[in-house]
Amino acid sequence: MWNKRLQESSPLPLWFQVADRLRAAIADGTFVAGDALPSESQLNQTFGISRTTAKTALDSLKQEGLIVRKSGKGSIVLEPRIEQPAVEMYSFSDDMLRRGLHPSYKTRFVGRCKATVEVGDALGIQLTSRVYHSRRILKADNQPIGLAQSWVPLSVFGDALPPTAAYLNRHSFYRWLNERCGVVIASARETIEAALAEGELAAELGVPPGAAILVVRRRSNAADGSPVEYAVLHFRADRYRLHLETGIFAKR
């Protein structure tokens, strides 16, 4: 039970014990997405702790991305974040399916355009070169989780016509490349940074202006090392996170 008596003799601070109880209650489904956690005053009464201790416990859950604190509504449990290992390469569709989520897309643009400086540098092509460009909202269980922009050299398609918006609304672009062009993504180089969502991007992701997002810039390569795609992906920080594991440790 999340509200059983705290262990005052424990070396763990009271706020940590309260946060741990609430975290476990979220994990086991006692509190689900959209539920309000007990207020600071309710936590005071339940555990006999100070308001400062209760606030610290709730603030720690907020920092972990488990809740959002709204004036007049309290501490609201958020949807669990989707976690992507930074060293694994999956299409968005495959990644969502292996997590038991239904992937879907909403294509905002598809067509040809001239390469920008950023795109040209990433793909190693001239600025006058034309590329295939798509802009899609990525959804998990019909909720927006990210926005993907992709640029592909026209030479990658060979004699095949590039995929249409209708196809991209239903399927993975990587699947199309493999089935129609025999192209398999063999390697990629990514950079990841934090940013704030503004204007049209915030509206497309369904977040308020100024909300935190993750920006992933990726160049994907074929087995021979030739560039296949340059993509810029914007993910909601409250729904998506990346993790990295390493076996390299500094000597002490």
PyMOL commands that set and color helices and strands:
alter all, ss='L'
color gray80, all
select helices_A, chain A and resi 14-27+40-47+51-63+92-97+117-123+154-157+165-168+173-181+199-205
alter helices_A, ss='H'
color red, helices_A
select strands_A, chain A and resi 67-70+74-77+82-85+103-114+130-140+143-153+187-196+212-221+227-236+240-243
alter strands_A, ss='S'
color yellow, strands_A
deselect
rebuild
show_as cartoon
